[in-house]
Amino acid sequence: AANGGNPANGKTLFSQAVLEGNAGCATCHTTEAGKVLVGPSLAGIATRAGTTIPGTSAEDYIHQSIVDTNAHLATGCTLS
């Protein structure tokens, strides 16, 4: 994987119901296109993320979205 990432570890983390005392990724997101739980589907995120905020790379957008979950509330997010 790019930048030394480990897809198997990522899948394990994504699937956990609780991460460090917070809801895990799969609690709010799915990877199924068009399916919205609380947050939008992550299907195609690698492509969308690079064009969401002008001047921000896909990698930076995704990183910030993970470490600061309220930084960018994407279209389709049902949080208020």
Sequence and secondary structure as in RCSB ss.txt:
>XXXX:A:sequence
AANGGNPANGKTLFSQAVLEGNAGCATCHTTEAGKVLVGPSLAGIATRAGTTIPGTSAEDYIHQSIVDTNAHLAT
GCTLS
>XXXX:A:secstr
 GGG  HHHHHHHHH SEETTEE HHHH  SSTT  SSS   TTHHHHHHHHSTT  HHHHHHHHHHSTTS   T
T    
